[in-house]
Amino acid sequence: MTTQTDWQPTASLQALRQRAQLYNEIRQFFAARDVLEVDTPSLSHSTVTDVFIEGFSTTFEHGDRGHNETLYLQTSPEFALKRLLACYQTSVFQMSKAFRHEGFGRWHNPEFTMLEWYRVGLDHHGLMDEISELLAVVLEVEKTERMTYQQAFIQYLDIDPLADTTQRIAEVFNQCEINLSDEYPIDHDGMLQLLFSYQIEPKIGQHWPCFIYDYPASQSSLAKLNANDPRVADRFELYYKGAELANGFNELQNADEQRKRFEHDNRLRRTFRFTEKPVDERFLAALQAGLPACAGVAMGIDRILMLRHGYTHIEQVIAFPVERA
């Protein structure tokens, strides 16, 4: 129900000024490193196939193909940025809106601001170093911590996510009494992801931002497999004070392997009775043409702003969250 005040923004004028200042500092950071700022579409003919990410779609009635087309609001600018990388072979970044069909809550609005960048010539460890440099600027943190996904599970739950059986993981999962909706898909990886979210994530990164890296290969469809241990992929996530801040990869360059992973995602979607998603053929064509060796990361700007200034809810840093949009 509309009220007499819900036309007003939920963010204060001070918060809007703080956002502008943050944008300025980020742009200065990348300008000093000769990383090009670019702009890519929010609407696309394709979207991600990831089982655990849902986007928004709309019908385009005025295309030149003679029929209605489904277009998708992008959950990330990743595929478009990699198409630029394949063409121009230069490091790029973008700050833009991203859209995910998820619940509104303390850390998430369905429309949010994402910073995403790709660094030619860096691997995921080099990119974690650069992220640490950025956090020193925007959050004034003196250091960051790093822990492998395997180490985190062993330390906090006494299970090995890479070696223990599904039965062993299920035993621990059941002991934790995580409540699920009937529609939530639960398998080996699903249990690991929920255990991480509910049992590990609240305990890491409380004093310093913490990188978790070497995720299971089955949870890393856009990352290279680790050269020393093919059970894991060159993927990391970043956590700080209860928030997931970033997700990054040493980027997969093989188009054929990427297609297989997309097809695997859609098979899982069918298993869980989810709608299949169209594979992005333009993105695969870009990989086929040649993506340079690079690492990339997506970071939530609204969450950075919250942590930087001590805000407790995302609506305090967004002018008009979904309930007032």
C-alpha positions in Angstrom: 0.0 0.0 0.0 1.3 3.4 -1.0 1.6 5.9 1.9 2.2 9.7 2.0 5.9 9.2 2.6 6.9 6.2 0.6 7.8 8.4 -2.4 10.8 9.5 -0.4 14.2 7.9 -0.6 15.4 5.5 2.1 19.0 6.7 1.8 20.0 10.0 3.4 21.6 12.8 1.4 24.8 12.0 3.3 24.6 8.4 2.1 24.2 9.6 -1.5 27.2 11.8 -1.1 29.2 8.9 0.4 28.2 6.7 -2.6 29.5 9.4 -5.0 32.8 9.6 -3.1 33.2 5.8 -3.2 32.6 5.8 -7.0 35.2 8.5 -7.4 37.8 6.6 -5.3 37.2 3.4 -7.3 37.6 5.2 -10.6 40.8 6.7 -9.4 42.1 3.3 -8.3 41.6 1.8 -11.7 42.8 4.9 -13.6 46.1 4.6 -11.8 46.4 1.0 -13.0 45.4 1.8 -16.6 42.2 -0.3 -16.4 39.6 0.9 -18.9 36.1 1.7 -17.7 33.5 0.3 -20.1 29.7 0.0 -20.3 27.8 -3.1 -21.4 24.1 -3.9 -21.8 21.8 -4.7 -18.9 19.5 -6.6 -21.4 20.7 -9.7 -23.2 19.3 -12.6 -25.3 21.0 -15.0 -22.9 21.6 -15.4 -19.2 23.5 -17.5 -16.7 22.8 -21.2 -16.4 23.9 -21.5 -12.7 21.4 -23.6 -10.8 21.5 -21.3 -7.8 21.1 -17.9 -9.6 17.8 -16.7 -11.0 17.4 -13.6 -13.1 14.5 -11.5 -14.5 13.2 -11.8 -18.0 10.9 -9.7 -20.2 9.3 -10.0 -23.7 10.7 -7.8 -26.5 7.9 -7.3 -29.1 9.7 -5.0 -31.5 12.7 -6.9 -32.7 13.7 -7.4 -36.4 13.3 -11.2 -36.3 9.6 -11.2 -36.9 8.5 -12.6 -33.6 8.6 -11.9 -29.9 11.9 -12.5 -28.1 12.8 -13.1 -24.5 15.4 -10.8 -23.1 17.1 -11.2 -19.7 18.2 -8.5 -17.2 21.8 -9.4 -16.5 22.8 -11.0 -13.2 26.3 -9.8 -13.9 28.1 -8.0 -16.8 30.5 -11.0 -17.0 29.8 -12.4 -20.4 29.7 -9.0 -22.1 33.0 -8.0 -20.5 34.7 -11.2 -21.6 33.5 -10.5 -25.1 35.3 -7.1 -24.9 38.4 -8.9 -23.5 38.4 -11.4 -26.4 38.2 -8.6 -28.9 40.5 -5.9 -27.4 42.8 -8.0 -25.1 42.9 -5.2 -22.5 42.0 -5.0 -18.8 38.5 -3.5 -18.2 36.1 -2.7 -15.3 32.5 -1.7 -15.0 30.2 -0.3 -12.3 26.6 -1.0 -13.2 23.3 -2.3 -12.0 22.8 -6.1 -11.8 19.6 -8.0 -11.2 18.9 -11.2 -9.3 15.5 -12.7 -8.5 16.2 -13.1 -4.8 14.5 -11.9 -1.6 14.9 -8.4 -0.3 16.9 -8.4 2.9 19.6 -6.8 5.0 22.4 -7.4 2.4 20.4 -7.8 -0.9 18.1 -5.8 -3.1 17.0 -7.5 -6.4 18.5 -4.5 -8.2 22.0 -3.7 -6.9 25.3 -2.1 -7.9 28.1 -4.4 -9.0 31.8 -3.6 -9.6 33.3 -6.1 -12.0 36.8 -6.1 -13.4 39.2 -8.3 -15.4 42.9 -8.2 -15.3 44.9 -9.5 -18.2 48.0 -11.4 -17.1 46.9 -12.0 -13.5 45.8 -15.2 -12.0 43.4 -15.4 -9.1 46.1 -15.0 -6.5 47.4 -11.9 -8.2 43.8 -10.6 -8.3 43.4 -11.3 -4.6 46.4 -9.1 -4.1 44.9 -6.3 -6.1 41.5 -6.6 -4.2 43.5 -6.3 -1.0 45.0 -3.0 -2.3 41.5 -1.7 -3.2 40.1 -2.6 0.2 42.9 -0.7 1.8 41.6 2.4 0.0 37.8 1.9 0.3 37.6 0.2 3.7 40.9 1.3 5.2 41.7 -2.3 6.3 45.4 -3.0 7.0 45.4 -6.6 5.8 43.3 -9.5 4.5 43.3 -13.2 5.4 43.2 -16.3 3.1 42.0 -19.8 3.7 41.2 -22.7 1.4 37.6 -24.0 1.2 38.9 -27.4 2.4 40.7 -25.8 5.4 37.5 -23.9 6.4 35.4 -27.0 6.5 38.0 -29.0 8.4 38.5 -26.2 10.9 34.8 -25.3 11.6 32.9 -28.5 10.8 35.5 -31.3 11.0 34.7 -32.6 7.6 36.7 -32.7 4.3 34.5 -31.4 1.5 36.9 -32.9 -1.1 37.3 -36.4 0.3 34.3 -37.2 2.6 31.4 -39.1 1.3 28.0 -37.6 0.7 26.7 -39.8 3.6 29.2 -38.2 6.0 28.4 -34.7 4.8 24.6 -35.5 5.1 25.2 -36.6 8.8 26.7 -33.2 9.6 24.1 -31.4 7.6 21.3 -33.1 9.5 22.9 -32.3 12.8 22.9 -28.6 11.9 19.1 -28.6 11.5 19.1 -26.2 8.5 15.5 -25.5 7.6 14.7 -25.8 3.8 11.7 -25.1 1.7 10.4 -28.1 -0.3 11.5 -26.5 -3.5 15.2 -26.1 -2.5 17.4 -28.6 -4.4 19.6 -30.5 -2.1 22.5 -32.7 -3.2 26.1 -33.1 -2.3 27.0 -29.6 -3.5 23.8 -28.1 -2.2 24.6 -29.4 1.3 28.1 -28.0 1.2 26.9 -24.6 0.1 24.3 -24.4 2.9 26.7 -25.7 5.5 29.1 -23.0 4.4 26.5 -20.3 4.4 25.0 -21.2 7.8 27.9 -22.7 9.7 31.1 -21.2 8.3 30.4 -17.8 6.8 29.3 -16.2 10.1 32.6 -17.2 11.7 35.1 -15.9 9.1 36.2 -12.4 8.2 35.1 -10.9 11.5 38.3 -8.9 12.1 39.9 -8.8 8.6 38.4 -9.5 5.2 38.9 -13.2 4.5 39.4 -14.8 1.1 38.2 -18.4 0.7 39.8 -20.1 -2.3 40.2 -23.4 -4.1 36.4 -24.1 -4.3 35.3 -27.6 -5.5 35.4 -27.8 -9.3 31.7 -28.7 -9.3 30.9 -25.2 -7.9 33.0 -23.2 -10.3 31.7 -23.5 -13.8 33.5 -20.4 -15.1 36.9 -21.0 -13.5 40.0 -23.0 -14.6 40.7 -26.2 -12.8 43.6 -26.0 -10.4 46.8 -27.2 -12.1 47.9 -29.1 -9.0 44.6 -30.5 -7.8 41.8 -31.0 -10.4 39.3 -31.6 -7.6 39.3 -27.8 -7.1 39.0 -24.8 -9.3 40.8 -21.4 -9.2 37.9 -19.6 -7.7 37.7 -17.4 -4.6 35.1 -15.5 -2.5 35.6 -12.7 -0.1 33.9 -12.3 3.2 33.9 -9.5 5.8 31.8 -8.9 8.9 29.0 -11.2 7.8 28.8 -10.1 4.2 29.9 -11.9 1.0 31.7 -9.1 -0.9 33.2 -10.7 -4.0 33.4 -13.8 -6.2 36.3 -14.2 -8.5 38.0 -16.7 -10.9 41.1 -17.5 -12.8 39.0 -17.4 -16.0 38.3 -20.5 -18.1 39.5 -19.9 -21.7 38.3 -23.2 -23.3 35.1 -22.7 -25.3 34.4 -26.4 -25.6 34.8 -27.0 -21.9 32.7 -24.0 -21.1 29.9 -25.4 -23.3 30.0 -28.7 -21.5 29.7 -26.9 -18.1 26.7 -24.9 -19.3 25.0 -28.1 -20.5 25.7 -29.7 -17.2 24.1 -26.8 -15.4 21.0 -27.2 -17.5 20.9 -30.9 -16.8 20.9 -30.1 -13.1 18.1 -27.6 -13.7 16.0 -30.3 -15.3 16.7 -32.6 -12.4 15.5 -30.0 -10.0 12.6 -29.1 -12.2 13.9 -25.6 -12.9 13.5 -23.8 -16.2 16.5 -24.4 -18.5 18.4 -21.3 -19.6 19.6 -20.4 -23.1 23.4 -20.8 -23.5 25.1 -17.6 -24.5 26.4 -18.5 -28.0 28.0 -15.1 -28.4 30.0 -15.5 -25.3 31.1 -19.0 -26.4 32.1 -17.6 -29.8 34.3 -15.0 -28.0 36.0 -17.8 -26.0 36.6 -19.6 -29.3 38.1 -16.5 -30.8 40.5 -16.3 -27.9 40.1 -15.0 -24.3 43.5 -13.7 -23.0 44.8 -15.3 -19.8 43.1 -13.2 -17.1 41.4 -13.2 -13.7 38.1 -11.5 -12.9 36.0 -10.6 -10.0 32.5 -9.2 -9.2 32.1 -7.1 -6.0 29.0 -5.7 -4.3 29.3 -2.0 -4.1 26.2 -1.5 -1.8 27.7 -3.9 0.7 31.1 -2.1 0.5 29.3 1.2 1.3 27.4 -0.4 4.2 30.6 -1.7 5.8 32.6 1.5 5.0 30.1 3.7 6.9 28.5 1.4 9.4 25.1 1.1 7.9 23.1 -1.9 9.0 20.6 -2.4 6.1 21.1 -2.1 2.4 18.1 0.3 2.1 20.1 2.9 4.0 22.5 3.1 1.0 20.0 2.8 -1.9 17.9 5.7 -2.9 14.8 3.6 -3.7 15.0 -0.1 -2.8 12.5 -2.5 -4.5 9.7 -1.8 -2.1 9.8 1.9 -3.1 11.0 1.6 -6.7 
